[in-house]
Amino acid sequence: MNILGNSIKEIRKSKKMTQKELAKLTGFKQNTISNHENGNRQLDEIDIRKYAKALKVKPQQLFDYPSPQKVELIPSTLQKVTYTTSKLEHNRQLNVLDYAETQLEQQNTVEDSKNTVTDNIIPFPKLSTYNYYDQPASAGTGQYLNDLQVETIELPVDYDADFVIPIYGDSMEPEFHSGDYVFVKLSVNLSDGDIGVFEYYGDAYIKQLLINDEGAFLHSLNSKYDDIQIDADSDFRIIGEIIGNFTPIEL
């Protein structure tokens, strides 16, 4: 988990910038930025400098934002205690001191107890609900995607996705792994380099769309798989863009 994702997200939103716009400025893929902002992917020094430059802030501001608000004791309270105690006789001042020390000891005991309980509790992450199709799309040879049953699923990550599907196969490694959940935003307008879900002759694929002088291709990130060429005569359609992924943890 990285600790700067929330800072990047909040600063980006404060500048009314979308993840896609930030992706163009940093050179990262949009799903990489999503994983950074949600704390699911580590950041190194080069990554931090890229974000700082794109957001037009100093790198240190990513560590400092948002600044925690400090709660200070109102000075007049201490002044009143000191002033009132100074008016007491010596024996009564000793009583005040004894009472104050007792209160401090009790306070420390309570704080130690809270810390002990907190140390033993693993915080449960906030869950987001998604439409889930249990029929996987393939990152290899294709998988039939029609007539699917929609369910709901709760996951501890937050994406602006229209639905979630599992992925099978290794053709998109190392970015995506078999068994991952992928988050899909419905769209028919993908550009060169975008990773999406595509239907090709009735089967669903998760691939990267490449468009160059030689034509259009469905590209695998794993070099052992060949590209699939598509043209105007192909039975092909774009289903949506992959905006993030989540790897389930097996207990």
C-alpha positions as CSV (number, residue, x, y, z in Angstrom):
1,M,0.0,0.0,0.0
2,N,1.3,3.5,-0.8
3,I,0.4,6.5,1.4
4,L,0.4,9.2,-1.2
5,G,-2.6,8.0,-3.3
6,N,-5.2,10.0,-1.5
7,S,-3.1,13.2,-1.7
8,I,-2.7,12.7,-5.5
9,K,-6.4,12.1,-5.8
10,E,-7.5,15.1,-3.7
11,I,-5.0,17.5,-5.5
12,R,-6.2,16.2,-8.9
13,K,-9.8,16.8,-8.0
14,S,-9.0,20.3,-6.6
15,K,-7.6,21.2,-10.0
16,K,-10.7,19.7,-11.7
17,M,-8.5,17.2,-13.6
18,T,-9.7,13.8,-14.7
19,Q,-7.6,10.6,-14.4
20,K,-7.4,10.5,-18.2
21,E,-6.0,14.1,-18.3
22,L,-3.5,13.2,-15.6
23,A,-2.5,10.1,-17.5
24,K,-1.6,12.3,-20.5
25,L,0.6,14.5,-18.4
26,T,2.4,11.8,-16.5
27,G,2.6,9.1,-19.2
28,F,1.0,6.5,-16.9
29,K,-2.0,4.4,-18.1
30,Q,-5.3,5.4,-16.6
31,N,-5.7,2.1,-14.7
32,T,-2.2,2.6,-13.3
33,I,-3.3,6.0,-11.9
34,S,-6.4,4.4,-10.4
35,N,-4.3,1.8,-8.6
36,H,-1.9,4.6,-7.4
37,E,-4.8,6.7,-6.1
38,N,-6.4,3.8,-4.3
39,G,-3.1,2.7,-2.7
40,N,-2.9,-0.6,-4.5
41,R,0.4,0.1,-6.2
42,Q,3.7,1.4,-4.9
43,L,5.2,4.7,-5.9
44,D,8.9,5.3,-6.3
45,E,10.8,8.6,-6.3
46,I,10.5,9.0,-10.1
47,D,6.7,8.4,-9.9
48,I,6.3,11.0,-7.2
49,R,8.2,13.6,-9.2
50,K,6.1,12.9,-12.3
51,Y,2.9,13.4,-10.3
52,A,4.3,16.6,-8.7
53,K,5.2,18.0,-12.0
54,A,1.9,17.2,-13.6
55,L,-0.1,18.6,-10.7
56,K,2.2,21.6,-10.5
57,V,3.1,21.1,-6.9
58,K,6.3,20.4,-5.0
59,P,6.9,16.7,-4.2
60,Q,6.8,17.4,-0.5
61,Q,3.2,18.7,-0.9
62,L,2.1,15.2,-1.8
63,F,3.4,14.1,1.7
64,D,1.9,17.1,3.5
65,Y,-1.6,17.2,1.8
66,P,-4.0,17.4,3.5
67,S,-2.4,18.8,6.5
68,P,-3.8,17.4,9.7
69,Q,-5.5,20.0,11.9
70,K,-3.9,20.3,15.3
71,V,-6.2,20.7,18.3
72,E,-4.7,22.9,21.0
73,L,-5.8,23.5,24.5
74,I,-7.3,27.0,24.9
75,P,-4.6,29.1,26.7
76,S,-7.2,30.7,29.0
77,T,-8.0,27.3,30.6
78,L,-4.4,26.9,31.8
79,Q,-4.3,30.5,32.8
80,K,-7.4,30.1,34.9
81,V,-6.1,26.9,36.6
82,T,-2.7,28.6,37.3
83,Y,-4.4,31.8,38.6
84,T,-6.9,30.1,40.8
85,T,-4.3,27.7,42.3
86,S,-2.0,30.6,43.0
87,K,-4.6,32.0,45.3
88,L,-4.9,28.9,47.4
89,E,-3.0,28.1,50.6
90,H,0.0,25.8,50.3
91,N,-1.8,22.7,51.7
92,R,-4.7,23.3,49.2
93,Q,-2.2,23.7,46.4
94,L,-0.8,20.3,47.3
95,N,-4.4,18.9,47.1
96,V,-4.8,20.3,43.6
97,L,-1.4,18.9,42.5
98,D,-2.3,15.5,43.9
99,Y,-5.7,15.5,42.1
100,A,-4.0,16.6,38.8
101,E,-1.5,13.8,39.1
102,T,-4.2,11.3,39.7
103,Q,-6.2,12.5,36.6
104,L,-3.0,12.3,34.5
105,E,-2.4,8.7,35.6
106,Q,-5.9,7.7,34.8
107,Q,-5.7,9.4,31.5
108,N,-2.5,7.6,30.6
109,T,-4.1,4.3,31.7
110,V,-7.1,4.8,29.4
111,E,-4.8,5.8,26.4
112,D,-2.6,2.8,26.9
113,S,-5.7,0.6,26.9
114,K,-7.0,2.2,23.7
115,N,-3.7,1.7,22.0
116,T,-3.5,-2.0,23.1
117,V,-7.0,-2.6,21.6
118,T,-6.3,-0.6,18.5
119,D,-3.0,-2.5,17.9
120,N,-4.9,-5.8,17.9
121,I,-7.6,-4.7,15.4
122,I,-7.1,-4.9,11.7
123,P,-9.2,-2.2,10.1
124,F,-11.8,-3.5,7.6
125,P,-11.6,-1.6,4.3
126,K,-14.6,0.3,2.9
127,L,-16.4,-1.9,0.4
128,S,-17.9,-0.7,-2.9
129,T,-20.7,-2.5,-4.7
130,Y,-20.4,-3.4,-8.4
131,N,-22.4,-5.3,-11.0
132,Y,-20.6,-8.5,-11.5
133,Y,-20.7,-11.0,-14.4
134,D,-19.3,-14.4,-13.3
135,Q,-18.5,-15.4,-16.9
136,P,-14.8,-14.5,-17.3
137,A,-13.3,-12.7,-20.3
138,S,-10.2,-14.3,-21.6
139,A,-6.7,-12.8,-21.6
140,G,-5.7,-15.7,-23.9
141,T,-7.9,-17.5,-26.5
142,G,-11.2,-15.8,-26.0
143,Q,-14.3,-16.5,-23.9
144,Y,-18.0,-16.4,-24.8
145,L,-19.6,-13.3,-23.2
146,N,-23.3,-13.4,-24.3
147,D,-26.3,-14.2,-22.1
148,L,-24.5,-13.5,-18.8
149,Q,-26.2,-13.5,-15.4
150,V,-25.6,-10.2,-13.5
151,E,-24.9,-10.4,-9.8
152,T,-23.5,-7.9,-7.3
153,I,-20.1,-8.0,-5.6
154,E,-18.5,-5.9,-2.9
155,L,-14.7,-5.1,-3.2
156,P,-12.4,-3.0,-1.1
157,V,-11.5,-0.6,-4.0
158,D,-13.4,2.3,-5.6
159,Y,-13.7,2.7,-9.3
160,D,-16.2,4.5,-11.5
161,A,-17.0,1.2,-13.3
162,D,-20.1,-0.1,-15.0
163,F,-19.4,-3.7,-14.2
164,V,-16.7,-6.2,-13.0
165,I,-15.7,-9.4,-14.6
166,P,-13.0,-12.0,-13.7
167,I,-10.0,-12.6,-16.1
168,Y,-8.6,-15.9,-17.1
169,G,-5.3,-16.5,-18.9
170,D,-1.8,-15.0,-18.8
171,S,-1.6,-13.0,-22.1
172,M,-1.8,-9.6,-20.3
173,E,0.8,-10.3,-17.7
174,P,2.6,-8.6,-15.9
175,E,-0.2,-5.9,-15.7
176,F,-3.1,-8.4,-15.3
177,H,-3.1,-11.9,-13.8
178,S,-5.4,-14.8,-14.2
179,G,-8.0,-14.6,-11.4
180,D,-8.0,-10.8,-11.2
181,Y,-11.2,-8.8,-11.2
182,V,-11.2,-6.1,-13.9
183,F,-13.3,-3.0,-13.8
184,V,-14.9,-2.0,-17.1
185,K,-16.3,1.4,-18.1
186,L,-18.7,1.0,-21.1
187,S,-17.3,2.8,-24.1
188,V,-17.1,2.3,-27.9
189,N,-14.4,5.0,-28.4
190,L,-11.0,3.6,-27.4
191,S,-7.7,5.0,-28.7
192,D,-4.4,3.5,-29.6
193,G,-2.8,2.1,-26.4
194,D,-6.0,1.7,-24.4
195,I,-6.7,-1.6,-22.7
196,G,-10.3,-2.8,-23.0
197,V,-12.8,-5.7,-23.4
198,F,-13.5,-6.6,-27.0
199,E,-15.9,-9.1,-28.6
200,Y,-14.3,-10.8,-31.6
201,Y,-16.4,-13.4,-33.4
202,G,-18.5,-13.9,-30.4
203,D,-15.7,-14.4,-27.9
204,A,-14.6,-11.8,-25.3
205,Y,-11.0,-10.7,-25.0
206,I,-9.1,-8.4,-22.7
207,K,-6.4,-6.8,-24.8
208,Q,-4.6,-3.6,-25.7
209,L,-5.8,-1.8,-28.8
210,L,-3.0,-0.9,-31.2
211,I,-3.5,1.3,-34.2
212,N,-0.6,2.0,-36.6
213,D,0.3,2.2,-40.3
214,E,-0.1,-1.6,-40.7
215,G,-3.7,-1.6,-39.3
216,A,-5.5,-2.3,-36.0
217,F,-4.6,-5.1,-33.7
218,L,-5.6,-6.6,-30.4
219,H,-2.3,-6.8,-28.6
220,S,-1.1,-9.0,-25.7
221,L,1.3,-7.6,-23.1
222,N,2.8,-11.1,-22.8
223,S,5.1,-11.5,-25.8
224,K,4.4,-15.2,-26.2
225,Y,1.0,-14.4,-27.7
226,D,0.5,-13.1,-31.3
227,D,-1.5,-10.0,-32.1
228,I,-5.0,-10.4,-33.5
229,Q,-5.5,-8.2,-36.6
230,I,-8.9,-6.6,-37.0
231,D,-10.3,-4.8,-40.1
232,A,-13.6,-3.6,-41.4
233,D,-14.7,-7.1,-42.3
234,S,-14.0,-8.5,-38.9
235,D,-16.9,-9.5,-36.6
236,F,-15.7,-7.2,-33.9
237,R,-16.9,-4.6,-31.4
238,I,-15.6,-2.7,-28.4
239,I,-17.4,-3.4,-25.1
240,G,-15.6,-1.0,-22.8
241,E,-12.3,0.3,-21.3
242,I,-10.4,-1.4,-18.4
243,I,-10.0,1.3,-15.8
244,G,-8.5,-0.9,-13.0
245,N,-8.0,-4.3,-11.6
246,F,-8.0,-6.0,-8.2
247,T,-6.3,-9.2,-7.1
248,P,-8.2,-11.2,-4.5
249,I,-6.3,-12.4,-1.5
250,E,-6.7,-16.1,-0.8
251,L,-6.9,-16.8,3.0
